Amino acid sequence: MSLHTEFAIHRDAFELHLEISVKAGHTLCLLGPNGAGKSTALRTLAGLLSVSDGRLELDGQTLDDAARKTFVPPERRPTGVVFQDYLLFGHLTVLENVAFGPRARGTNRHEARRRAQAWLEHVGMHEYAQVKPAALSGGQAQRVALARALVTEPRLLLLDEPLAALDARTKMDVRTQLSRHLDDYAGVTILVTHDPLDAMVLADDIVVLENGRVVQQGSPSEVGQRPRTDYVAELVGLNLYRGRSCGTDVQLDSGGSLSSAVPHDGAVLLAVPPAAVSLHRDKPSGSQRNVWPVTVHGLESRGEIARVQLTGAPDVLVDVTHIAVRDLDMGPGTQLWAALKATEIRTYPA
């Protein structure tokens, strides 16, 4: 089983172009900011929108082809969907919610309820079979929604921000449970999210969408370690610079220069973890090859650390302890020196 898409969607002034291939048993995450086209892509895969150009194919079956005017409506597609707000039927019990899919496909009531009960046991919700959705917590509702999506044995599972409605503590537990269920699922899973942690934990591959275009694609580690856009770099918490390298010397497009440990020639991207940069009152001496003056623009508390926004050549975000903020007497306008070892810079072709 596999999913292959090569299509375009034209809606008013917005265009989405998506070309992906996903193997059976794999989870692909569509990651991107609001308005990037993630939900449009999901609605197209579900059959709620038809492609303007190109085609959509699942397991060799054409679901949508603009040129041949082929379109399989959503109710005839082998898909299961978990929506962001779960959309459980409030007037039905948990068991009846899960049994709804098989019943809608012609399965008799007894068999549909048997399948539903089996899936509720699989997701650990069998004790709530006779409960109405209003009595469920967010995490419990998510598990019921997942059981309802999988009970029909779909070949394509679509997850639309499945953890967005959960609080932080519940989200951590449910994310772990969802990861386990996806590992057992034999079909293709498409996950839509704007949360990088969901993408890193749940996905085998990540496709980053911005303004309706794929700007980066790869494994979670590849995307996390080598961001190619400012959006991705901000998501994974890295400073990202563009420049031209001659050996180990890189002239940055934004101004200034940095020395890296690995030589390159031509256009490059440089990723720098905020924790790799140290700050000093006086210009440091020693083996660090990158030292430049900076001015504090702003500070933000992030739990046990403070993130400092500094202007200079280049600008840089730095993570320091709150003790360091006090010792360096930091505040807007404070002038400091930034130091960065060349070995802390990840340099790769642009």
TAHURA-V27213 format. One record per backbone hydrogen bond with DSSP energy under -1.0 kcal/mol. NH is the residue of the N-H (numbers start at 1). CO is the residue of the C=O. Records with the same first field share a line. If there is no record, write none. Layout:
NH: CO ; CO
This chain:
3: 22
4: 57
5: 20
6: 55
7: 18
8: 53
9: 16
11: 14
14: 11
16: 9
17: 212
18: 7
20: 5
22: 3
24: 1
25: 187
26: 23
28: 189
29: 205
30: 191
31: 207
36: 33
41: 37
42: 38
43: 39
44: 40
45: 41
46: 42
48: 43
49: 43
52: 8
53: 8
55: 6
56: 64
57: 4
58: 61
59: 2
61: 58
63: 56
64: 56
65: 70
66: 54
70: 65
72: 63
76: 73
77: 74
79: 77
80: 156
82: 158
86: 83
87: 85
92: 89
94: 131
95: 129
97: 93
98: 94
99: 95
103: 99
104: 100
105: 101
106: 103
107: 102
112: 108
113: 109
114: 110
115: 111
116: 112
117: 113
118: 114
119: 115
120: 116
121: 117
122: 118
123: 119
125: 120
128: 125
129: 126
131: 128
135: 132
136: 133
141: 137
142: 138
143: 139
144: 140
145: 141
146: 142
147: 143
148: 144
149: 145
150: 146
151: 147
153: 150
155: 78
156: 78
157: 188
158: 80
159: 190
160: 82
161: 192
164: 161
166: 163
171: 167
172: 168
173: 169
174: 170
175: 171
176: 172
177: 173
178: 174
179: 175
180: 176
181: 177
182: 178
183: 179
184: 180
188: 155
189: 26
190: 157
191: 28
192: 159
193: 30
199: 195
200: 196
201: 197
202: 198
203: 199
204: 27
205: 27
206: 218
207: 29
208: 216
209: 31
210: 213
212: 36
213: 210
215: 208
216: 208
218: 206
223: 219
224: 220
225: 221
226: 222
233: 229
234: 230
235: 231
236: 232
238: 233
239: 272
241: 270
243: 268
244: 251
245: 266
246: 249
247: 264
249: 246
250: 258
251: 244
252: 256
253: 242
255: 252
258: 250
260: 248
261: 342
264: 247
266: 245
268: 243
269: 348
270: 241
271: 346
272: 239
276: 273
278: 339
280: 337
290: 340
292: 338
294: 336
295: 311
296: 334
297: 309
298: 309
300: 307
302: 305
305: 302
306: 320
307: 300
308: 318
309: 298
310: 316
311: 295
316: 310
318: 308
319: 274
320: 306
325: 321
326: 322
327: 323
328: 324
330: 325
333: 296
334: 331
336: 294
337: 280
338: 292
339: 278
340: 290
344: 341
345: 342
346: 271
348: 269
350: 267
